[in-house]
Amino acid sequence: MNDSPRYYTLREVIKLLKSRKLSHLELYADILNAIKKDNKNLNIFLTVDWNSVSESEILTNYPLAGIPLAIKDNFLTINLKTTAASKILRDFKPVYESTVTRRLKEAGGVILGKTNMDAWAHGSSTETSDFGTTRNARNPAYSPGGSSGGSASAIAGNYSIAAIGSETAGSIRLPASWCGVVGLKPTYGRVSRWGVVAMGSSLDSPGPICKTVTDAGLLLGFIAGKDPYDATTARYSVPDYIANINNGVKNYKIGICYTDHPQIKGSIVDQSVRKAGELFESLGAGVDLIPVSDDIKPNTILNPDLAIAVYTVVQRSEVSSNLARYDGYRYGERRSLFGNEAKRRILLGTFTLSKGYAKKYYHRAIYVRNLYIQNFRELFQKYDLLISTPSPGFALPVGSSKDNPMFGELMDMLVEPSSLAGITGISVPCFRDKKTNLYLGLNIMADQFNEEKILRAAYAYEQATRWNEWALLEIKHGII
């Protein structure tokens, strides 16, 4: 890996900036020059603050030391446009700051730019963006995943030191998997949704996309916590997520999930997850295989296929309500500018909530959603962690989502149950295909508000394997 400053991790950059061994000018010049050179082809950033370095140096003594951050373009940001990758908001300049970006700024972070995404976060490929497709920095012929594909590709290509995304069902963990980076989906309610363009209000979870597990834990600590502007945020205190990150998984009970699913069984994904289980066993954890079941049964996990329909109905219903506010009176652009994906979701959501059909579809979906919640609750009485994969396979070629209105649901099938249940999960690189330079991710899940557990397990895995190139670079540079 190149040894220039933009390749360094968040933890390393903060240390170098505070010790004055690295200047902000040097760091920002390295990153901005790379963006200027490559963004035309990769289409990662929709907006770049080319003068961001001007405010960075005075922030050296703050916790984040003036580091540059890439923010998904559905977070409201004063002085930078927020488009949600839709032409309806192409000229929208917010009048207030999202809680997530405000907290990052207060900690000394600087918003380098806003990253591309599926329009309104509707998709898993970043191909529904009204401003063009983002490409995977690992291999530009392939999709970065979505909807946080721009943020994941920004980290994969070292175009930012750290990034923020949001997940409704897989939108952090799937692009993290496909781009070979670390993506952490917090518990629903752990991080404020205030100032985030709403997609599925009972599901949306902002979270970090970073180079290493420690970076993700560090960034989560700045954005988590109760917010008076968001009634769904939890009152729990925010722990120091990295204080005990190296305590390992000894005596943890871990369950391996979904490896017997027909789309997974016998594949490289199956092998990678099982090898991760063997590694955790060697580190002192107890590991079991948990079979998939179509019914709620003891010591089984509910078939993720059922979550496709549940998520489709619940998410579309919430979309039909959330997108109703975007009209010409408020935002200056006509509703006919909604893309085909948004129109499909509005129509289906409105239908499932309409008189005579709500009980048949929406109420039924909520019933099955509660079964998933019950299933995870019972499993976490026995297991500390569950492991699987965020995606049935590697990143797909650009254009794969065309003419497939269910592309996102099919790609996110294995993470939709955990999102419906509101639990936390993290994706860390667990395999790299040398021929394509594409990655697979290991999805580590824990019960609600147990982010410390997934960070400990993810860190143990990262340190015991060689899949994360930035973790290896930290070792080379003596960062412990």
N, C-alpha and C positions, 0 to 999 in steps of 0.2 A: 504494500500500500504506500502511496505517496506520503511524504512526511511534512507537507506544507500545513499551515495552521488550520485550514478548513477541514482537514481530516481528523482533527483532534476531537476528543469527547468533551461533553459539557463540563464534567468534573475537572478535566485537565486544563481546559481553556480558562475556567474561573481561577484556578491556581496560578496559571502563568500570567494572567492579567493583573491579579492582585500583587504578585511578586515583581511586576514590571518587567518580566522576562519576555513578554509579548505585548506589543502595542495594539491598541484598538485600530489604529490606521492600517497596520499590517494585516490584521485579521479581516477587517471589512473589505479591504482592497482585494485580498485573495478570493473571498467569497463572491463579491460583486463582479469581479472580472470573469469568474467562472459562469455566473448567471448570464452575464452579457454575451458570453460566447455560446452557451448551450441552450438557453431557454427557448430560443426560436424553434429548435428541433424537438425539445422535450415538453414544452408548454406546461411547465410546473407552476410558475408564478403568473397570476393574473394582474397583480399590482406589485411593484417593487418600490421601496423608499430608497432612492439612490443617495439621499442625504442622511441616512440613518446613523452614520458614523458620527455626525456632528453632535449628537446628544449622548454618545456612549461613554466618553472618557470621564465625564463628571460623575458617572455611576460606579466607578471602580470600587469604592468602599461599600457598595450595597451587596447583598448576598449573591445576586446574579451578575454583578460586576460589569454590566453593560453589554452582555452577550447578545448576539443577533438570534432572533426566533422567527420561524416560519409559522404562520397562523392560517388555518383553514378558513376559506372565505365565507363562512357562515357565522363568524364571530364579529359583532359590531365593534368597529374601531374608529374613534374620532381622528380626523385628518387623513384617513385612508378609506377608500371606497369599500363597501361590503356588497357583493353582488349575489352571493349564493350560487354563482355560475349561471345565473339566469338573466336574459335580456330585460326582463321586467325591472330588475334592480341595477341595470348597467351603469347608471349615473347616481346611485344612491350613496349619500354621505351621511352616516349616522350622526345623531346629535348627542349620543351618550355612548359610553364604553361598556362592553360586556364585563361581567364580574371576573371572568377568567383572565382576560387581557389586562384589566385594571390591576389585578393582584400581581401579575407578572411584571408590569411596569413599576409598581410600588416596590417590588423586590429587586429592581435594577435591570430588568430585561428590556430589550429594544425590539420592536417589531420591524423585522427586515422586509417582510412582504406578506401578501395574502396568496394562498395556494389554491390551485384549481381543484375542482371536485365535481361529482355528478350534480347536475342542476337540482337545487333544493335538497341535496343529499339522496336523491332517488336513483340508486343503482350501486353496482359493485365493480365498476370498470373505469370510472371517470370518463366514460364515452358519451354520457348524456349531457355533458356540459354544453351550454350554448356558445362557449368560446373556444371550442375545439378539444380534441382528445389529449390527455396527458399520457406520456410514454414512460415505461419503466426504465429508470436510470441504470439498472443492472443489464438490461438488454432492450433497446428501444423498439424492437419488433413486437414486444409483448406489453400487455396491460399491467399497470401498477396495482390493479384492484381499485376498490372504492368503498364508500364514497370519498374517503380521505386519501385518495390516490396521490394528489399533489404533495401533501405533507410527507407521505411515506417515501415518494420518489425523491423529494428534496433531501431527506436524510440519507437515502441509499446512494445518492450522487454527491454527498457532502456539499450541498448548496445551502446548508444552514447547520448551526451547531445543535439545535433541538427544534422540535415542532409540536404543534397542538392539532389534534383532530377531534372528531366526535363520532360516537358509535350509537346507532339505533339497533342494529343487529349485524355485527361483523365489520362495521365501517372503519374501525381502528385495527382490529386483529387480522382481518383478511389482507388488506394492503401491507400490513407489517410482515405477514407471512410471504406474500408474493414478492416483496421488495427486499427481504432478508434483513429487516430491522426489528427493533423492539417496540411493541405497541401495547399499551396498558389501558384496558377498559375498566374504569372504577365501578364500584357499586352504584346503582341508581340512587341519586340523592347525596352522594359523597362530594360531588363537584357541581357547582351552581350552573343552571341553564339560563340564567338571566343574561339577556343580550345575545343569545344564540338563536339564529333563525330556526324556528321550531319545525320539526318533521313529525316525529311520534312522541307526543308530550309525556307519555307514561313509560317511555323507553330511552329517550335521548340521554347520553352520558359523555360529556367532554372528557378528554384524557390525553396523556402525552404519547408522542411517537419520537423515539430517541435511538441513539446508537448503542447504548448499553443498558442493562437492567438498573444499575446504580443511577444513571442519568434519569431514567423514568421515575424511579422512586424519589429522587431529588426534586424533579419538576412537579410531581404530584403533590408534594408537601407544600408547595407555594400556592396551588390553585384549589386545594380541598378545603372543606369546612362550611359551616353554617353561613347562609346568606339571607339577610332580612328581606331581600328582593325576590327570593325564590322559596316559597313555602314548602317545596318538596325536598329541600336540603335537610340533612340529618343534623341533630344537635350534638352528636358525638364529637369529642375533642379529636384533633388531628395529631396522630403520633408522629414521631421522628421515624420516617419510613426506612431510612438507611442505617439507623443506629445498630440494629441487630441483623442486618442483611446477610452477614457472613456466618450466622449461627447454624446453618445447614438444615438438613431434613431428618436427622437421626430421630427415630421413634415416631416419625410421621406415618400415617396410614394413607396410602395413595391408591386410587382406583383408576384403571385404564378404561376409557370409554370409546365406543363406536368402532373399534377395530374389527368387529364381526359384521359390520354393516356391509351389504353387498357392494357398494361403491368403493369401499375401503379395503375389504378383506383381501389379503395377498399382495397388496400394492406396496410401493416404496413408502407410501404414507403409513401404512400399517406397520411395516418394518421399523420405520423411524420412531414411531410412538412406543412400540414395544422395547426398542433398544434404550429409549429414554427411561422406561420403567426399570429395565435391568440396571441402568446407571444409578437411579435413585435407590434401588435395592442395595447396591454396593456401597452407597453412602449412609446406609443404616435405616432406610425406610422399609416399611412393609408394603408390598405391592400386590394388588389383586386385579384380575380381569373382570370387568362388570359387563354381563351380556345385555344386548339390546332386547327390549320387550315391547309388544304392542299394547300391553296392559300394565297397570301399576301392580308390581309384584316385589316382594322383598329382595334386596340385593340385585336389582336390575335397573337399567336406565331406560326411560321412555324413548321410543323410536323417534329420532329427529325428523323423519318424514312428515309426521303429524304437525310439526311446528311450522312447516311451510304454509299450510292453509291458515293456521292460527295467526301467524305473523302477517300474512297477506291481508286478512280481514281487519285485524286490529290496527295495523299501520295505515292502511288506506282510509279507514274510518277517521283516524286522527288527522291525516293529511287533508281530507276534505274540509275539515273544520279549520285547520291552521292556514291553509292557502286561501281561504275565503277573504282574508283581510287585504290581500294584495290586489289593489285596484288603482285605476288612473287617478282617482281623487286624492289618494294618499301618496302614491309613488310615481305618478306621471306617465305610466306606460299601460297600454291596454292589455286586458287579460288574454287576448288572442295570441299574445307572445309566449304563453305557456307552451313548453315543448310537448311532444307526444306522450312522453313518459308521465309528466305531471298531469296531463289531461286524463290519461287512463286511470291514474290513481284517484283523482278527484271524482271521476264518474263511478268507479267501483266503490269507493268509500261512501259516497252519497247514497248509492243503491243499498249497501249493507246496513245503513242507518235509517232507511226510509220505513214508513209505516207498513206493517205487514211482512217486512223482511228482517227487521232488526232482531227479532226473537229467533228467527230461523238461522241467521248467520252470525251477527255480532254477539248476541248473548251466548250462543253455542261456543264461539271462539273464546270468550272469556272463561267459560266453564273449563275448557281443555287447557287454557293457560294456567288456571289454578291447579290442574293436575300436574303440570310441569313444576310449578312452585312446590307442591306437596312432595313430588318425587325427589327434587334436590334437597328439600328440608330433611327428608328421611335418610338420604345418602350421606349428608354431612353430619348426621348423628354418629355415623360409623367412620367416615373418612375425613381427614384433614384437607385433602386435595383430590381433584379429579383431573386427569390429563387426557387430551385428545389432540386434534389438529383443527385449525380454523377453517381449513378448506379441503375438499376432496382431492386436490392435486396442485400441481404447479400453476403459475400464472399462464393464462391463455393468450394466444396471439391477439394483437390489436384488431378489432372488428368482430370479435367472437360474440359480442352481445347484440349485434345487429339482428333485427327481426325475431328476437327472443324476449318477449315481455316478462318472462319469469327468470331471466338470467340471474338477477341479484339473489332471489330467494333460493335458487338451486346452488349457487356458489356459497351462500351463507348458511346453508342447511345445518351444519354442525355447530354453529354458534347461536342460532336463533333460539334454541331452548334456554340457554343461559341468559340471553338478553331478555327474554320474556319473564324469566324469574328474577331479574334484577341483580344477579350475583356478579362478582368481579372475576376478571380473567386477564391473562397476559400472554402474548405470543412472542416467543424467542426463536431465533434461527436454529434449526435442528438437522438440516441437510442442504447440501449445495450440489447441483448438477453441473459438473465441470464443462460439459458440452455447451449448455445454454447460459451458464452463469445465473441460473434461477434457483430460488431457495424454497424450502418448506419451513413452516413454523410449527412449534410445539405450543399448544394452548393449555395453560395451567390455570385451573379454576379453583376458587374457594368460596365459602359462604359469604353472605353479605357482610361488608365492613371488615373483611379479613385480608386486606391488601398486603399487610406485612407478611402473611404466609406465602402468598404467591411470589412476592419479591424475594423472599429467602430461598424458595425452591428454584426460581428462575436464575438467581445469582449462582446457586450451587451448580446448576446445570451448565450455565455459561462458563464458569470457571473450570469445570471438569471436562469440557469439550473444546474443540477448535473451530467451531462454526462461526463464531462472532469475531470478525477481523479487528474491530475496534477494541475489544477486550484484550486481544493479543497485543495490540499497539500500546495499550496502557501498561501491560506487563513489560514491554520493551522499554518504555519510558520511565519505568519505576514508579508508576502510580498504583498505590495499594488501596 
